[in-house]
């Protein structure tokens, strides 16, 4: 029997316990040995909970128990999760986590410690909730040179944008509804400003290139400035608006960014709505592949954690290879990247806009007092220079 401890009995941690207990027969069959939850670490007591007898407040009880072979870290944040994870790995206990912040910040260090101690640090649940994406990058696509990843990686922002588009409601109204339904946190900054998606694309990008792409170096822009008027223009030209996280390798150089984009109906991410997430991966031999599913939530995320538990159970005392070195990738700025831009200007600047941007595709959206258009392809630097001369209402990149 393989003894497991769960650190953190919140939404994801309680989901991990539920998945293991409800799917015990299937999980035990696939892991090759019975899985048993011996401890649940939390500061709180849970009187009346069916697993209250497994609750411990002392992490030392877990770290010093030689029977515990696998730990599920579902605490979130950096402290004390980093210290607990590091000590667990140093003692030869594998750790499975949903903690994207910890993985994005200390991933290569923790992977190295795990391998040096013949155990594993797995983090399938840190990106895309229940969508299998880490494992495909590590195993299924090993014959590929991955050169591009594009994803909708945050369910909260995708839900907000989908509702704004469908109901014609303003951002503030939809955010409030998302908070009431539990899709958005009371403080939604990490989601709506793009920070959550930034950490996730940093993890995927690091696995893509095998080196460390620091999330702090990635250009990040959220959805707080998107309006119902923007969606009116998008509809008029057969497009929608999504918060995309993308990473590219071009001529041996890498760039990554998170920002709202207008995308057309032919784009594979066009129909990804609500709390669903999706990731498109491009390989030099395979071409495009896409991974789609629920990107957040108690049970989808917990299911991904437990899939890592099964993988660790199959490899007790053995290392599961993961190519992610501590060497940092120097990102190129997005100024030199080229794309088209959707632009809104006051109606009185129509002639000036056409003069400054030269070739434009006009969007007839019947918005009073405005002129909307899409530029020809140009670099970010060129666009910023032209927009600075003109004075614009807003712009959204076009993918």
N, C-alpha and C positions, 0 to 999 in steps of 0.2 A: 504493500500500500504506500502511495506517495502522499506525504503530508504537505498541505498548502496553508499559507497564511495570507489573509487579506488585510492590507493596511489602508484604512479609511473606509468607513461604513456609510458613506453618503449615497448619492444617486447611483454612481457607477459601481462602487463597492458592493452595495446591496444587490445590484443587478448581477454582479459576478457570482455572488452566493446563490442567487435564484437560478441562474443558468446552470451552474454546476449541479445543484440539487434536482432541478426539474429534468435535466437531460443526462442524469447520472449514468444510465445504462449505455447510451450512445457514446458519451465521453470516455467512460471506462474502457469500452470496446476499442475505441480509436487510439487511446493513449497506451493500451497494452497492459495497464495495471490500474487498480482502483485508485481514484483521486478522493482524498478526504480533506475537508476544511477543518484544521485543528484550532486555528486562532483567527479572531477578527480584532484588529487594533483600532481603537477609537477613544477619544477623550470622554465621550458620553456613555451613559448606561442606556440600555434599551429594554426596560421592564416589559414583559409580555411578548417580546419578540421570540419567534421560534428558535432563534440561534443565540439567545441571550447568554447561554452557558459557555459560548465560545469567545465572548468579549473579554479582551484584556486591555488594560490601560498602560501596560509596561512593555515597551518595544524590546527590552532586554530579554524578556521571556521568549520572544520569537527568535531573536538573533542568536541566543545561546542554546537553542534547542536543535540538536544535531539531526533530529528526525525531520525537521522542516527542510524540504528541498527546493520549494518554489514559493516565491512571494509575489502577490499581486499588489502593485503600488497604485492605488486609486485615490491618493490624497490630494493631488494637484499642487501647483506652486513649487517653489524651489526649496523652501525650508519648512519642515525638516526633511522633506522628501529626498533631497540630495544626500544628506548625511546617512539616512536610513538605507537608501539604495546602495550607496558606496560600501557601507559596512556589510550589508548582506552579500554583495558580490565578492568582497574580500574573503568572506567565510565560505565561499563556494556555493552559495544559494542563488539559483537563477531568479531573475526578476522580470515580470511582465507588467507593462505600464500603459496607461492611457494619457500620461502626463506630457502633453506636447511642449510645454514650456521647459520642462526638465530635459527632454530629449533634444530640443533645439539648442539648448544652452550647453549641455554636458554630454551629449550623445557619444562622440568618439572616445572620450575619456572613460565612460562607463562601459562601453563595448570592449575597450582594451583591458580594463580591469577584469571583466567577466571572462574573456578569453584566457587571460593569464592564470585564472583560477578554475579553469575547466568547467565553467558554467556559462549561462547566456543572459543577455539583456535584450529582450524583445519588446517591440513597441508598435505592433500592428494597429492598435486602437488609437494611437496618437494623431493619426491623419485619416479623416474620412469616416470616423465612427465605425460602422459595420462593413464599410466597403473594403474588400481585400485589395490593397494597393502596395503596401510595404513588401509583402511576400512575393508578389509578382515581380517587383523590381529586383529583389534579392535572388530569386530562384528561376521564375518562369521566363524572364527576359535576359538571362545571362549571356545568350548568344548575340544579343543586340548591342549596338552602340546607340544609347539613348541620347537624342540631341534636342528634344523639346518635350516639355510637360505643360499642359494648360488645364486648369481645374476650377470648378466652383467648389470651394473648400469650407464654406461656412453656411450652415443651415439657417441661422438667424437672419443674415443679410439677404439670402436668397428668398426666404419667406417674405420679408418686408418688401423687396422689389417685386415679387410675384403678386402680392396683394395690392400694391400701388398700381400695378399694371391692370390687374383684373377689375378692381373696384373703383379706380380713379381717385383713391384716397391719398391724402398728403402723408409725408414721411412721419411727422409727429403722431398723427392719428394711428397709423399702422404700427408704429413702435409701441405705443401704449397697449394696443391689442395683443401684440406679440408677448409683451411682458405679462399681461393678464393670463395668457394661455401657457406661460412657462417656456416659451420659445426664446425669450430674451431675458437676460439678467436685469436685476434692478439697476445696476450700473452697466450699461451695454457697450461701454467704450471699446473694449477689446474686440468686440464683434463689428460694430458699425464703423469704426475707424480703420478696420482692415488688419489689426494687429494679430488676431487669431489666424487668419488666412496667411499672413506673412510668415509666422512660425512654421506653419504646415508646409508651405512651398519651400522654405529653407531646408526642412527635413528631406523632402522629396528631391530637391536639387542636389543635396549632399550625397544622397544615394545614387543619383544620376551620374555624378562626376567622380564619386569615390573620395572626395575631399570635403572640407568643411566650408559651407556657405553660411556666413553669419547673417542671422535675420536682421540684425541692426544695420546692415549695409544695403538692405533691399528697399527700393523705393516703394512707399506704401501710401495709398490714398483710399479713403472710405466712401460711404454712400450718403453721408449726411447732407450733401448739396444736391442730390438728385431730386427732381420735382416732377409733379404730374405733367407739367408742360414738356419736359424732356420726353416723357412717354408718348405724348401727343405727336411729337416729331418722329419718334421711333416708329409708331404705328403707321404714320404717313408714308414712310419709306420701307415698310415691311421688315422692320427690325425690332429687337427688344434690348433691354439693358440688363447686364449681369455684372456682378463683381467677380472679376477673373484674377486668379493668381497664375502667373506664367513664368517659365524659366526657359532660356534658350542657350544653345551653344552655337556660335557662328565663328568660323575660322579659328577655332581653338580658344575663343574668348567667351565668357559667360556674362549674361545679364539676367536679372529677375525683377519682377515688379508685381504689385497688387494694385488694381484700380478698376473703376467701373468702365465697361466697354459696351458699345453698341455692337450687336452681332446679328447676322441675317438668319433667315429661316433655314438656310443650307448648313449652318454651323451645327456640329453635333451637340453642342451644349444649349441650343436654343430651347429645347423642350424640357430642360431640367428645371422644375418648378417647386415651390413650397420649400419644405425643409430638406429636400433631397440634395445630394451632392453628386458630382461626377468628375472623373479625372481622365483626360486624354493624354496618351503617351505616344510619342513618335520615335520609332527605331529605324535605323538606316536600312535594315533588311525587311522587317515586318511591315513597316509603314505605320499606320495609325491603329491603336487599340484603345478601347474606352471601358472604364470601370464605373458603375453607377449603383447607387443605393442610398439608404438613410445615413446621413453624415453625422448624426448626433442622436442623443436620446439614451435612456437608461439601458435598455436591452440590446439594441444594435451595438453600442460601444462595449457593453459587457461581453457580448458574444465574441467580439474581436479579441478581448483580453483572454477569454477562455480558450480561444483557438491557439494562442501563444502558450498557454498552460499545457495544452495537449502536446504541442511541439517540444516544449521543454521536457515533459514527461518521457517522450520518446528518445530524448537525447541526454539523459542523466549522465553526468561525467564526460560528456562530449560537447565540442564546440560547434555551433551552427554558424557558418561563415557569414559575415556581414562586412562589406567593403566600404568603410567610411573612416578615413584617416583624419588626424587632427590638423594636418596641413591646410591652411586657409586658402580659399580661392579668391583671387583679386577680381572683383566684379567691375565690368565696364559700366560707366554711367549710361542712363537711358537717353541722354542727349543725342547720341548718334544713331539711335534706333529709328527706323522709318515706319510710318503708318499714315492713315488718313484720320482726319478729325472732324467731328460734328461740332458746329459753332453756331451760337446765337448772338446776334447783335441787334441794337435798336434799329427800327425800320429806316430812320433817317441816315443810317450808315451803310445802306445797301450798296450804293455805287462805290463808296470807298472800300468796302469789303471785297467787292469783285476786283477792284484795281489792285488791292494789296495781295490778295490770294490768287489772282489771275483765274485759273480754271477752277470753277466750283460747280457742284451739283446742288441745285436749289431744291429745298423741301417745302412743298405746299401743305402746310398744316393748319392754316386759318388761325394762327395765333396773332391777336391784335397787337400792333405796335412793334412787331419783331420781324426779323429776316433770318431764316435758318438755312444752313447749307452744309455740305460735306466737302472738304478740301481734297485736292489731289494728294498723293502720297508725298510725304516730306519728313525730314528728321524732326525730333522733338525740339531741337535747338532752333531750327528754321521756323517752326510753328510759333514758338515762344517769342521770337523776334518780331514776327509779323503781328501776332496778337497784341504785343506790347505797343506797337505803333497805332493799332486800330482802336483798342479798347473794346473788349467784348463782354457780353453778359455771362456766358459760361461756355465750356467745351467738354466734350466726352470723346474719348478715343474710339476709333472704329477698328474692329478686328476682322 
